[in-house]
Amino acid sequence: MELATTLQYAGDPRRAAEEVAALETAGLDAIWVAEAYGFDSPTIMGFLAARTERAKIGSAILNVYSRTPALIAQTAAGLDALSGGRALLGLGASGPQVVEGWHGKPYDKPLGRTRETIDLCRRIWRREVIDHRGITDMPLPKGKGGRLGKPLKILTQPVRPEIPVYVAALGPANVRLTAEVADGWLPTLFIPEKAAEVWAAPLAEGTARRDPALGPLETVAGGLLAIGEDAAAVRELARPVIALYVGGMGAKGKNFYHDLAVAYGYEEAAHTIQELYLAGKKREAEAAVPDEFCELMSLCGPEGYVRDRIAAFREAGVTMLNVHPVGPEPAKLIESVRNWL
Protein backbone atom coordinates (compact mmCIF):
# COMPACT_ATOMS: atom_id res chain seq x y z
CA MET A 1 0.00 0.00 0.00
CA GLU A 2 1.30 3.45 -0.96
CA LEU A 3 0.94 6.56 1.17
CA ALA A 4 -0.35 9.90 -0.11
CA THR A 5 -1.73 13.26 0.94
CA THR A 6 -3.83 15.91 -0.80
CA LEU A 7 -2.75 19.53 -1.11
CA GLN A 8 -5.94 21.44 -0.39
CA TYR A 9 -7.18 24.30 -2.57
CA ALA A 10 -7.50 26.73 0.34
CA GLY A 11 -4.52 28.42 1.98
CA ASP A 12 -1.02 29.37 0.86
CA PRO A 13 0.13 26.93 -1.85
CA ARG A 14 3.83 27.83 -1.47
CA ARG A 15 3.81 27.04 2.23
CA ALA A 16 1.81 23.87 1.66
CA ALA A 17 4.25 22.75 -1.03
CA GLU A 18 7.22 23.22 1.30
CA GLU A 19 5.45 21.18 3.98
CA VAL A 20 4.74 18.41 1.49
CA ALA A 21 8.44 18.29 0.56
CA ALA A 22 9.18 17.46 4.19
CA LEU A 23 6.51 14.76 4.15
CA GLU A 24 8.16 13.22 1.09
CA THR A 25 11.36 12.83 3.11
CA ALA A 26 9.30 11.13 5.83
CA GLY A 27 8.01 8.52 3.39
CA LEU A 28 5.15 10.01 1.37
CA ASP A 29 4.66 8.27 -2.00
CA ALA A 30 2.25 10.64 -3.74
CA ILE A 31 0.79 14.14 -3.58
CA TRP A 32 -2.64 14.98 -4.99
CA VAL A 33 -3.50 18.60 -5.78
CA ALA A 34 -7.12 19.71 -5.56
CA GLU A 35 -8.52 22.41 -7.85
CA ALA A 36 -12.31 23.07 -7.59
CA TYR A 37 -12.70 26.78 -8.41
CA GLY A 38 -9.67 28.07 -6.53
CA PHE A 39 -6.09 28.12 -7.77
CA ASP A 40 -5.51 25.88 -10.78
CA SER A 41 -3.77 22.63 -9.95
CA PRO A 42 -1.30 22.34 -12.90
CA THR A 43 0.62 25.46 -11.81
CA ILE A 44 0.96 24.11 -8.28
CA MET A 45 1.87 20.63 -9.55
CA GLY A 46 4.69 22.12 -11.60
CA PHE A 47 5.96 23.90 -8.49
CA LEU A 48 5.78 20.63 -6.57
CA ALA A 49 7.77 18.88 -9.27
CA ALA A 50 10.62 21.29 -8.58
CA ARG A 51 10.35 20.91 -4.80
CA THR A 52 10.21 17.11 -4.65
CA GLU A 53 12.38 14.28 -5.90
CA ARG A 54 10.54 10.99 -5.59
CA ALA A 55 6.83 11.40 -4.87
CA LYS A 56 4.22 11.04 -7.58
CA ILE A 57 2.21 14.20 -8.30
CA GLY A 58 -1.43 14.02 -9.32
CA SER A 59 -4.39 16.24 -10.13
CA ALA A 60 -7.44 15.68 -7.96
CA ILE A 61 -9.14 16.60 -10.13
CA LEU A 62 -9.08 18.22 -13.56
CA ASN A 63 -12.66 18.38 -14.79
CA VAL A 64 -13.43 17.20 -18.32
CA TYR A 65 -15.38 20.33 -19.32
CA SER A 66 -13.16 23.38 -18.83
CA ARG A 67 -10.14 22.02 -20.75
CA THR A 68 -10.13 20.21 -24.08
CA PRO A 69 -8.93 16.59 -24.09
CA ALA A 70 -5.84 17.69 -26.01
CA LEU A 71 -4.97 20.34 -23.42
CA ILE A 72 -5.46 17.85 -20.60
CA ALA A 73 -3.11 15.45 -22.39
CA GLN A 74 -0.54 18.24 -22.91
CA THR A 75 -0.77 19.27 -19.25
CA ALA A 76 -0.19 15.73 -18.00
CA ALA A 77 2.68 15.23 -20.46
CA GLY A 78 4.27 18.51 -19.38
CA LEU A 79 4.05 17.58 -15.70
CA ASP A 80 5.47 14.15 -16.47
CA ALA A 81 8.43 15.77 -18.22
CA LEU A 82 9.10 18.26 -15.40
CA SER A 83 8.83 15.59 -12.72
CA GLY A 84 10.82 12.91 -14.53
CA GLY A 85 7.91 10.54 -15.02
CA ARG A 86 6.04 11.09 -11.75
CA ALA A 87 2.71 12.43 -13.05
CA LEU A 88 -0.71 11.02 -12.21
CA LEU A 89 -3.71 12.38 -14.11
CA GLY A 90 -6.81 12.62 -11.95
CA LEU A 91 -9.96 13.39 -13.94
CA GLY A 92 -13.61 13.87 -13.11
CA ALA A 93 -16.87 15.40 -14.19
CA SER A 94 -17.00 17.75 -11.17
CA GLY A 95 -20.60 18.96 -10.78
CA PRO A 96 -23.09 21.23 -12.54
CA GLN A 97 -22.76 24.10 -10.06
CA VAL A 98 -19.04 24.46 -10.80
CA VAL A 99 -19.10 23.51 -14.48
CA GLU A 100 -22.05 25.76 -15.34
CA GLY A 101 -21.57 28.43 -12.70
CA TRP A 102 -17.81 28.91 -12.87
CA HIS A 103 -16.76 27.61 -16.28
CA GLY A 104 -19.90 28.56 -18.19
CA LYS A 105 -20.19 25.17 -19.86
CA PRO A 106 -23.32 23.01 -20.10
CA TYR A 107 -23.10 19.98 -17.82
CA ASP A 108 -23.86 17.30 -20.39
CA LYS A 109 -22.66 13.80 -21.19
CA PRO A 110 -20.34 13.39 -18.16
CA LEU A 111 -19.68 9.69 -18.78
CA GLY A 112 -19.11 10.12 -22.49
CA ARG A 113 -16.77 13.05 -21.93
CA THR A 114 -14.78 11.13 -19.34
CA ARG A 115 -14.39 8.06 -21.55
CA GLU A 116 -13.48 10.15 -24.59
CA THR A 117 -10.95 12.25 -22.67
CA ILE A 118 -9.18 9.15 -21.36
CA ASP A 119 -9.08 7.58 -24.81
CA LEU A 120 -7.77 10.73 -26.50
CA CYS A 121 -5.14 11.34 -23.82
CA ARG A 122 -3.74 7.85 -24.26
CA ARG A 123 -3.69 8.21 -28.03
CA ILE A 124 -1.98 11.60 -27.79
CA TRP A 125 0.70 10.29 -25.40
CA ARG A 126 1.40 7.51 -27.92
CA ARG A 127 1.94 10.30 -30.46
CA GLU A 128 -0.83 9.16 -32.76
CA VAL A 129 -2.10 11.55 -35.41
CA ILE A 130 -5.52 12.46 -34.08
CA ASP A 131 -8.45 12.32 -36.46
CA HIS A 132 -11.44 11.86 -34.16
CA ARG A 133 -15.20 12.37 -34.28
CA GLY A 134 -17.15 12.42 -31.06
CA ILE A 135 -18.16 14.89 -28.38
CA THR A 136 -14.95 16.70 -29.30
CA ASP A 137 -14.06 16.67 -33.00
CA MET A 138 -10.38 16.80 -33.89
CA PRO A 139 -9.86 18.55 -36.21
CA LEU A 140 -12.97 20.77 -36.14
CA PRO A 141 -15.06 19.94 -39.24
CA LYS A 142 -16.40 22.56 -41.63
CA GLY A 143 -19.94 21.91 -40.49
CA LYS A 144 -19.01 23.13 -37.01
CA GLY A 145 -17.06 26.18 -38.14
CA GLY A 146 -13.71 24.60 -38.97
CA ARG A 147 -11.68 25.98 -41.86
CA LEU A 148 -7.97 25.27 -41.63
CA GLY A 149 -7.59 22.51 -39.08
CA LYS A 150 -5.78 19.31 -39.95
CA PRO A 151 -5.04 16.11 -38.01
CA LEU A 152 -2.04 16.59 -35.72
CA LYS A 153 0.04 14.68 -33.23
CA ILE A 154 1.66 16.08 -30.09
CA LEU A 155 4.72 18.08 -31.07
CA THR A 156 6.97 16.97 -28.23
CA GLN A 157 7.99 13.47 -27.14
CA PRO A 158 6.23 12.49 -23.89
CA VAL A 159 8.46 11.00 -21.21
CA ARG A 160 6.01 8.11 -20.89
CA PRO A 161 3.52 6.91 -23.49
CA GLU A 162 1.23 5.77 -20.66
CA ILE A 163 0.54 8.17 -17.78
CA PRO A 164 -1.71 6.62 -15.10
CA VAL A 165 -5.26 7.99 -15.27
CA TYR A 166 -7.43 8.10 -12.15
CA VAL A 167 -11.12 9.02 -12.14
CA ALA A 168 -13.13 10.62 -9.34
CA ALA A 169 -16.39 8.66 -9.33
CA LEU A 170 -19.24 8.02 -6.89
CA GLY A 171 -22.37 7.07 -8.84
CA PRO A 172 -22.81 3.48 -10.09
CA ALA A 173 -22.47 4.31 -13.80
CA ASN A 174 -19.35 6.40 -13.28
CA VAL A 175 -17.76 3.79 -10.99
CA ARG A 176 -18.55 1.13 -13.59
CA LEU A 177 -16.83 3.22 -16.27
CA THR A 178 -13.84 3.83 -13.99
CA ALA A 179 -13.38 0.12 -13.31
CA GLU A 180 -13.53 -0.51 -17.05
CA VAL A 181 -11.13 2.08 -18.47
CA ALA A 182 -9.12 3.89 -15.76
CA ASP A 183 -5.87 2.98 -14.03
CA GLY A 184 -7.21 4.14 -10.69
CA TRP A 185 -10.27 5.31 -8.76
CA LEU A 186 -10.60 8.42 -6.56
CA PRO A 187 -13.69 8.00 -4.35
CA THR A 188 -14.64 10.74 -1.88
CA LEU A 189 -15.99 10.33 1.69
CA PHE A 190 -14.88 6.70 1.53
CA ILE A 191 -15.98 4.45 4.41
CA PRO A 192 -14.21 1.09 4.09
CA GLU A 193 -16.80 -0.83 6.12
CA LYS A 194 -19.62 0.36 3.85
CA ALA A 195 -17.84 0.53 0.49
CA ALA A 196 -18.72 -2.96 -0.73
CA GLU A 197 -22.47 -2.59 -0.26
CA VAL A 198 -22.41 0.65 -2.27
CA TRP A 199 -19.88 -0.09 -5.02
CA ALA A 200 -19.20 -3.85 -5.26
CA ALA A 201 -21.66 -4.41 -8.13
CA PRO A 202 -20.56 -1.54 -10.43
CA LEU A 203 -16.89 -2.31 -9.74
CA ALA A 204 -17.42 -5.94 -10.69
CA GLU A 205 -19.39 -5.02 -13.82
CA GLY A 206 -16.72 -2.59 -14.99
CA THR A 207 -13.90 -4.99 -14.20
CA ALA A 208 -15.57 -7.66 -16.35
CA ARG A 209 -15.15 -5.34 -19.36
CA ARG A 210 -11.66 -4.19 -18.41
CA ASP A 211 -8.66 -4.68 -20.69
CA PRO A 212 -6.33 -7.04 -18.78
CA ALA A 213 -3.38 -4.98 -20.04
CA LEU A 214 -4.44 -2.19 -17.66
CA GLY A 215 -3.75 -4.37 -14.64
CA PRO A 216 -5.81 -4.22 -11.43
CA LEU A 217 -7.67 -1.01 -10.61
CA GLU A 218 -5.87 1.14 -8.02
CA THR A 219 -8.00 2.78 -5.30
CA VAL A 220 -7.05 5.97 -3.46
CA ALA A 221 -8.85 6.73 -0.19
CA GLY A 222 -8.23 7.68 3.42
CA GLY A 223 -8.92 10.58 5.75
CA LEU A 224 -7.74 12.60 8.73
CA LEU A 225 -4.71 11.14 10.50
CA ALA A 226 -3.86 11.66 14.17
CA ILE A 227 -2.13 9.26 16.56
CA GLY A 228 -2.34 9.40 20.34
CA GLU A 229 -4.51 8.68 23.36
CA ASP A 230 -6.50 11.89 22.83
CA ALA A 231 -6.40 11.81 19.01
CA ALA A 232 -10.02 10.70 18.68
CA ALA A 233 -11.01 14.33 19.18
CA VAL A 234 -9.46 15.17 15.79
CA ARG A 235 -12.31 13.30 14.10
CA GLU A 236 -14.42 16.39 14.76
CA LEU A 237 -12.48 18.15 12.00
CA ALA A 238 -14.21 15.85 9.52
CA ARG A 239 -17.62 17.20 10.55
CA PRO A 240 -17.55 20.51 8.58
CA VAL A 241 -16.11 18.74 5.52
CA ILE A 242 -18.87 16.12 5.52
CA ALA A 243 -21.51 18.81 6.07
CA LEU A 244 -20.12 20.87 3.18
CA TYR A 245 -20.12 17.96 0.75
CA VAL A 246 -23.36 16.27 1.80
CA GLY A 247 -25.20 19.54 2.35
CA GLY A 248 -23.72 22.10 0.02
CA MET A 249 -22.01 20.48 -2.97
CA GLY A 250 -24.95 20.68 -5.34
CA ALA A 251 -28.63 21.46 -5.40
CA LYS A 252 -31.29 19.08 -4.11
CA GLY A 253 -31.42 16.03 -6.34
CA LYS A 254 -28.05 16.95 -7.90
CA ASN A 255 -25.65 16.26 -5.04
CA PHE A 256 -23.60 13.08 -5.51
CA TYR A 257 -22.27 13.21 -1.94
CA HIS A 258 -25.76 13.45 -0.49
CA ASP A 259 -26.71 10.38 -2.52
CA LEU A 260 -23.64 8.57 -1.18
CA ALA A 261 -24.55 9.38 2.44
CA VAL A 262 -28.01 7.95 1.79
CA ALA A 263 -26.46 4.81 0.26
CA TYR A 264 -24.29 4.45 3.36
CA GLY A 265 -27.45 4.28 5.48
CA TYR A 266 -27.45 7.86 6.77
CA GLU A 267 -30.60 8.88 4.87
CA GLU A 268 -32.35 10.85 7.61
CA ALA A 269 -29.14 12.62 8.64
CA ALA A 270 -28.29 13.39 5.01
CA HIS A 271 -31.63 15.09 4.40
CA THR A 272 -31.30 17.08 7.63
CA ILE A 273 -27.74 18.16 6.80
CA GLN A 274 -28.79 19.30 3.33
CA GLU A 275 -31.84 21.22 4.54
CA LEU A 276 -29.81 23.04 7.18
CA TYR A 277 -26.81 23.73 4.96
CA LEU A 278 -28.83 25.11 2.07
CA ALA A 279 -30.70 27.29 4.56
CA GLY A 280 -27.40 28.84 5.62
CA LYS A 281 -27.32 27.06 8.99
CA LYS A 282 -23.87 25.56 8.62
CA ARG A 283 -23.18 25.00 12.33
CA GLU A 284 -26.45 23.14 12.75
CA ALA A 285 -25.67 21.08 9.63
CA GLU A 286 -22.30 20.12 11.06
CA ALA A 287 -23.91 19.07 14.34
CA ALA A 288 -26.27 16.79 12.39
CA VAL A 289 -23.40 14.74 10.92
CA PRO A 290 -23.42 11.30 12.61
CA ASP A 291 -20.44 10.65 14.89
CA GLU A 292 -19.98 7.28 13.19
CA PHE A 293 -19.59 8.98 9.80
CA CYS A 294 -16.75 11.12 11.19
CA GLU A 295 -15.06 8.12 12.78
CA LEU A 296 -15.24 5.62 9.93
CA MET A 297 -13.80 7.93 7.28
CA SER A 298 -10.78 8.90 9.40
CA LEU A 299 -7.74 7.38 11.11
CA CYS A 300 -7.62 9.12 14.49
CA GLY A 301 -6.88 7.43 17.79
CA PRO A 302 -4.23 5.44 19.68
CA GLU A 303 -1.62 3.52 17.68
CA GLY A 304 -3.47 0.21 17.81
CA TYR A 305 -6.68 1.84 16.64
CA VAL A 306 -4.98 3.59 13.72
CA ARG A 307 -3.36 0.32 12.69
CA ASP A 308 -6.82 -1.28 12.68
CA ARG A 309 -8.17 1.54 10.52
CA ILE A 310 -5.32 1.04 8.04
CA ALA A 311 -6.18 -2.66 7.92
CA ALA A 312 -9.83 -1.78 7.26
CA PHE A 313 -8.91 0.45 4.32
CA ARG A 314 -6.58 -2.22 2.95
CA GLU A 315 -9.27 -4.90 3.25
CA ALA A 316 -11.70 -2.62 1.38
CA GLY A 317 -9.31 -2.61 -1.60
CA VAL A 318 -7.48 0.67 -1.01
CA THR A 319 -4.04 0.54 -2.61
CA MET A 320 -3.00 4.13 -1.88
CA LEU A 321 -3.85 5.46 1.59
CA ASN A 322 -4.52 9.19 1.26
CA VAL A 323 -4.19 10.90 4.65
CA HIS A 324 -4.35 14.42 6.05
CA PRO A 325 -1.96 14.49 9.04
CA VAL A 326 -3.15 16.71 11.89
CA GLY A 327 -0.82 17.89 14.64
CA PRO A 328 2.38 19.83 15.26
CA GLU A 329 4.63 17.17 13.68
CA PRO A 330 2.98 15.87 10.49
CA ALA A 331 6.23 14.34 9.23
CA LYS A 332 6.38 12.07 12.29
CA LEU A 333 2.82 10.92 11.61
CA ILE A 334 3.71 10.09 8.02
CA GLU A 335 6.85 8.27 9.14
CA SER A 336 4.88 6.18 11.63
CA VAL A 337 2.23 5.16 9.12
CA ARG A 338 4.89 4.46 6.49
CA ASN A 339 6.44 1.93 8.87
CA TRP A 340 3.08 0.20 9.39
CA LEU A 341 2.17 -0.27 5.73
C-alpha positions as CSV (number, residue, x, y, z in Angstrom):
1,M,0.0,0.0,0.0
2,E,1.3,3.4,-1.0
3,L,0.9,6.6,1.2
4,A,-0.3,9.9,-0.1
5,T,-1.7,13.3,0.9
6,T,-3.8,15.9,-0.8
7,L,-2.7,19.5,-1.1
8,Q,-5.9,21.4,-0.4
9,Y,-7.2,24.3,-2.6
10,A,-7.5,26.7,0.3
11,G,-4.5,28.4,2.0
12,D,-1.0,29.4,0.9
13,P,0.1,26.9,-1.9
14,R,3.8,27.8,-1.5
15,R,3.8,27.0,2.2
16,A,1.8,23.9,1.7
17,A,4.2,22.7,-1.0
18,E,7.2,23.2,1.3
19,E,5.5,21.2,4.0
20,V,4.7,18.4,1.5
21,A,8.4,18.3,0.6
22,A,9.2,17.5,4.2
23,L,6.5,14.8,4.1
24,E,8.2,13.2,1.1
25,T,11.4,12.8,3.1
26,A,9.3,11.1,5.8
27,G,8.0,8.5,3.4
28,L,5.2,10.0,1.4
29,D,4.7,8.3,-2.0
30,A,2.3,10.6,-3.7
31,I,0.8,14.1,-3.6
32,W,-2.6,15.0,-5.0
33,V,-3.5,18.6,-5.8
34,A,-7.1,19.7,-5.6
35,E,-8.5,22.4,-7.8
36,A,-12.3,23.1,-7.6
37,Y,-12.7,26.8,-8.4
38,G,-9.7,28.1,-6.5
39,F,-6.1,28.1,-7.8
40,D,-5.5,25.9,-10.8
41,S,-3.8,22.6,-10.0
42,P,-1.3,22.3,-12.9
43,T,0.6,25.5,-11.8
44,I,1.0,24.1,-8.3
45,M,1.9,20.6,-9.5
46,G,4.7,22.1,-11.6
47,F,6.0,23.9,-8.5
48,L,5.8,20.6,-6.6
49,A,7.8,18.9,-9.3
50,A,10.6,21.3,-8.6
51,R,10.3,20.9,-4.8
52,T,10.2,17.1,-4.7
53,E,12.4,14.3,-5.9
54,R,10.5,11.0,-5.6
55,A,6.8,11.4,-4.9
56,K,4.2,11.0,-7.6
57,I,2.2,14.2,-8.3
58,G,-1.4,14.0,-9.3
59,S,-4.4,16.2,-10.1
60,A,-7.4,15.7,-8.0
61,I,-9.1,16.6,-10.1
62,L,-9.1,18.2,-13.6
63,N,-12.7,18.4,-14.8
64,V,-13.4,17.2,-18.3
65,Y,-15.4,20.3,-19.3
66,S,-13.2,23.4,-18.8
67,R,-10.1,22.0,-20.8
68,T,-10.1,20.2,-24.1
69,P,-8.9,16.6,-24.1
70,A,-5.8,17.7,-26.0
71,L,-5.0,20.3,-23.4
72,I,-5.5,17.8,-20.6
73,A,-3.1,15.5,-22.4
74,Q,-0.5,18.2,-22.9
75,T,-0.8,19.3,-19.2
76,A,-0.2,15.7,-18.0
77,A,2.7,15.2,-20.5
78,G,4.3,18.5,-19.4
79,L,4.0,17.6,-15.7
80,D,5.5,14.1,-16.5
81,A,8.4,15.8,-18.2
82,L,9.1,18.3,-15.4
83,S,8.8,15.6,-12.7
84,G,10.8,12.9,-14.5
85,G,7.9,10.5,-15.0
86,R,6.0,11.1,-11.7
87,A,2.7,12.4,-13.1
88,L,-0.7,11.0,-12.2
89,L,-3.7,12.4,-14.1
90,G,-6.8,12.6,-11.9
91,L,-10.0,13.4,-13.9
92,G,-13.6,13.9,-13.1
93,A,-16.9,15.4,-14.2
94,S,-17.0,17.7,-11.2
95,G,-20.6,19.0,-10.8
96,P,-23.1,21.2,-12.5
97,Q,-22.8,24.1,-10.1
98,V,-19.0,24.5,-10.8
99,V,-19.1,23.5,-14.5
100,E,-22.0,25.8,-15.3
101,G,-21.6,28.4,-12.7
102,W,-17.8,28.9,-12.9
103,H,-16.8,27.6,-16.3
104,G,-19.9,28.6,-18.2
105,K,-20.2,25.2,-19.9
106,P,-23.3,23.0,-20.1
107,Y,-23.1,20.0,-17.8
108,D,-23.9,17.3,-20.4
109,K,-22.7,13.8,-21.2
110,P,-20.3,13.4,-18.2
111,L,-19.7,9.7,-18.8
112,G,-19.1,10.1,-22.5
113,R,-16.8,13.1,-21.9
114,T,-14.8,11.1,-19.3
115,R,-14.4,8.1,-21.5
116,E,-13.5,10.2,-24.6
117,T,-11.0,12.2,-22.7
118,I,-9.2,9.1,-21.4
119,D,-9.1,7.6,-24.8
120,L,-7.8,10.7,-26.5
121,C,-5.1,11.3,-23.8
122,R,-3.7,7.8,-24.3
123,R,-3.7,8.2,-28.0
124,I,-2.0,11.6,-27.8
125,W,0.7,10.3,-25.4
126,R,1.4,7.5,-27.9
127,R,1.9,10.3,-30.5
128,E,-0.8,9.2,-32.8
129,V,-2.1,11.6,-35.4
130,I,-5.5,12.5,-34.1
131,D,-8.5,12.3,-36.5
132,H,-11.4,11.9,-34.2
133,R,-15.2,12.4,-34.3
134,G,-17.1,12.4,-31.1
135,I,-18.2,14.9,-28.4
136,T,-14.9,16.7,-29.3
137,D,-14.1,16.7,-33.0
138,M,-10.4,16.8,-33.9
139,P,-9.9,18.6,-36.2
140,L,-13.0,20.8,-36.1
141,P,-15.1,19.9,-39.2
142,K,-16.4,22.6,-41.6
143,G,-19.9,21.9,-40.5
144,K,-19.0,23.1,-37.0
145,G,-17.1,26.2,-38.1
146,G,-13.7,24.6,-39.0
147,R,-11.7,26.0,-41.9
148,L,-8.0,25.3,-41.6
149,G,-7.6,22.5,-39.1
150,K,-5.8,19.3,-40.0
151,P,-5.0,16.1,-38.0
152,L,-2.0,16.6,-35.7
153,K,0.0,14.7,-33.2
154,I,1.7,16.1,-30.1
155,L,4.7,18.1,-31.1
156,T,7.0,17.0,-28.2
157,Q,8.0,13.5,-27.1
158,P,6.2,12.5,-23.9
159,V,8.5,11.0,-21.2
160,R,6.0,8.1,-20.9
161,P,3.5,6.9,-23.5
162,E,1.2,5.8,-20.7
163,I,0.5,8.2,-17.8
164,P,-1.7,6.6,-15.1
165,V,-5.3,8.0,-15.3
166,Y,-7.4,8.1,-12.2
167,V,-11.1,9.0,-12.1
168,A,-13.1,10.6,-9.3
169,A,-16.4,8.7,-9.3
170,L,-19.2,8.0,-6.9
171,G,-22.4,7.1,-8.8
172,P,-22.8,3.5,-10.1
173,A,-22.5,4.3,-13.8
174,N,-19.3,6.4,-13.3
175,V,-17.8,3.8,-11.0
176,R,-18.5,1.1,-13.6
177,L,-16.8,3.2,-16.3
178,T,-13.8,3.8,-14.0
179,A,-13.4,0.1,-13.3
180,E,-13.5,-0.5,-17.0
181,V,-11.1,2.1,-18.5
182,A,-9.1,3.9,-15.8
183,D,-5.9,3.0,-14.0
184,G,-7.2,4.1,-10.7
185,W,-10.3,5.3,-8.8
186,L,-10.6,8.4,-6.6
187,P,-13.7,8.0,-4.4
188,T,-14.6,10.7,-1.9
189,L,-16.0,10.3,1.7
190,F,-14.9,6.7,1.5
191,I,-16.0,4.5,4.4
192,P,-14.2,1.1,4.1
193,E,-16.8,-0.8,6.1
194,K,-19.6,0.4,3.8
195,A,-17.8,0.5,0.5
196,A,-18.7,-3.0,-0.7
197,E,-22.5,-2.6,-0.3
198,V,-22.4,0.6,-2.3
199,W,-19.9,-0.1,-5.0
200,A,-19.2,-3.9,-5.3
201,A,-21.7,-4.4,-8.1
202,P,-20.6,-1.5,-10.4
203,L,-16.9,-2.3,-9.7
204,A,-17.4,-5.9,-10.7
205,E,-19.4,-5.0,-13.8
206,G,-16.7,-2.6,-15.0
207,T,-13.9,-5.0,-14.2
208,A,-15.6,-7.7,-16.3
209,R,-15.1,-5.3,-19.4
210,R,-11.7,-4.2,-18.4
211,D,-8.7,-4.7,-20.7
212,P,-6.3,-7.0,-18.8
213,A,-3.4,-5.0,-20.0
214,L,-4.4,-2.2,-17.7
215,G,-3.8,-4.4,-14.6
216,P,-5.8,-4.2,-11.4
217,L,-7.7,-1.0,-10.6
218,E,-5.9,1.1,-8.0
219,T,-8.0,2.8,-5.3
220,V,-7.1,6.0,-3.5
221,A,-8.9,6.7,-0.2
222,G,-8.2,7.7,3.4
223,G,-8.9,10.6,5.8
224,L,-7.7,12.6,8.7
225,L,-4.7,11.1,10.5
226,A,-3.9,11.7,14.2
227,I,-2.1,9.3,16.6
228,G,-2.3,9.4,20.3
229,E,-4.5,8.7,23.4
230,D,-6.5,11.9,22.8
231,A,-6.4,11.8,19.0
232,A,-10.0,10.7,18.7
233,A,-11.0,14.3,19.2
234,V,-9.5,15.2,15.8
235,R,-12.3,13.3,14.1
236,E,-14.4,16.4,14.8
237,L,-12.5,18.1,12.0
238,A,-14.2,15.8,9.5
239,R,-17.6,17.2,10.5
240,P,-17.5,20.5,8.6
241,V,-16.1,18.7,5.5
242,I,-18.9,16.1,5.5
243,A,-21.5,18.8,6.1
244,L,-20.1,20.9,3.2
245,Y,-20.1,18.0,0.7
246,V,-23.4,16.3,1.8
247,G,-25.2,19.5,2.3
248,G,-23.7,22.1,0.0
249,M,-22.0,20.5,-3.0
250,G,-24.9,20.7,-5.3
251,A,-28.6,21.5,-5.4
252,K,-31.3,19.1,-4.1
253,G,-31.4,16.0,-6.3
254,K,-28.1,16.9,-7.9
255,N,-25.6,16.3,-5.0
256,F,-23.6,13.1,-5.5
257,Y,-22.3,13.2,-1.9
258,H,-25.8,13.5,-0.5
259,D,-26.7,10.4,-2.5
260,L,-23.6,8.6,-1.2
261,A,-24.5,9.4,2.4
262,V,-28.0,7.9,1.8
263,A,-26.5,4.8,0.3
264,Y,-24.3,4.5,3.4
265,G,-27.4,4.3,5.5
266,Y,-27.5,7.9,6.8
267,E,-30.6,8.9,4.9
268,E,-32.4,10.8,7.6
269,A,-29.1,12.6,8.6
270,A,-28.3,13.4,5.0
271,H,-31.6,15.1,4.4
272,T,-31.3,17.1,7.6
273,I,-27.7,18.2,6.8
274,Q,-28.8,19.3,3.3
275,E,-31.8,21.2,4.5
276,L,-29.8,23.0,7.2
277,Y,-26.8,23.7,5.0
278,L,-28.8,25.1,2.1
279,A,-30.7,27.3,4.6
280,G,-27.4,28.8,5.6
281,K,-27.3,27.1,9.0
282,K,-23.9,25.6,8.6
283,R,-23.2,25.0,12.3
284,E,-26.5,23.1,12.8
285,A,-25.7,21.1,9.6
286,E,-22.3,20.1,11.1
287,A,-23.9,19.1,14.3
288,A,-26.3,16.8,12.4
289,V,-23.4,14.7,10.9
290,P,-23.4,11.3,12.6
291,D,-20.4,10.6,14.9
292,E,-20.0,7.3,13.2
293,F,-19.6,9.0,9.8
294,C,-16.7,11.1,11.2
295,E,-15.1,8.1,12.8
296,L,-15.2,5.6,9.9
297,M,-13.8,7.9,7.3
298,S,-10.8,8.9,9.4
299,L,-7.7,7.4,11.1
300,C,-7.6,9.1,14.5
301,G,-6.9,7.4,17.8
302,P,-4.2,5.4,19.7
303,E,-1.6,3.5,17.7
304,G,-3.5,0.2,17.8
305,Y,-6.7,1.8,16.6
306,V,-5.0,3.6,13.7
307,R,-3.4,0.3,12.7
308,D,-6.8,-1.3,12.7
309,R,-8.2,1.5,10.5
310,I,-5.3,1.0,8.0
311,A,-6.2,-2.7,7.9
312,A,-9.8,-1.8,7.3
313,F,-8.9,0.5,4.3
314,R,-6.6,-2.2,2.9
315,E,-9.3,-4.9,3.3
316,A,-11.7,-2.6,1.4
317,G,-9.3,-2.6,-1.6
318,V,-7.5,0.7,-1.0
319,T,-4.0,0.5,-2.6
320,M,-3.0,4.1,-1.9
321,L,-3.9,5.5,1.6
322,N,-4.5,9.2,1.3
323,V,-4.2,10.9,4.6
324,H,-4.3,14.4,6.0
325,P,-2.0,14.5,9.0
326,V,-3.2,16.7,11.9
327,G,-0.8,17.9,14.6
328,P,2.4,19.8,15.3
329,E,4.6,17.2,13.7
330,P,3.0,15.9,10.5
331,A,6.2,14.3,9.2
332,K,6.4,12.1,12.3
333,L,2.8,10.9,11.6
334,I,3.7,10.1,8.0
335,E,6.9,8.3,9.1
336,S,4.9,6.2,11.6
337,V,2.2,5.2,9.1
338,R,4.9,4.5,6.5
339,N,6.4,1.9,8.9
340,W,3.1,0.2,9.4
341,L,2.2,-0.3,5.7
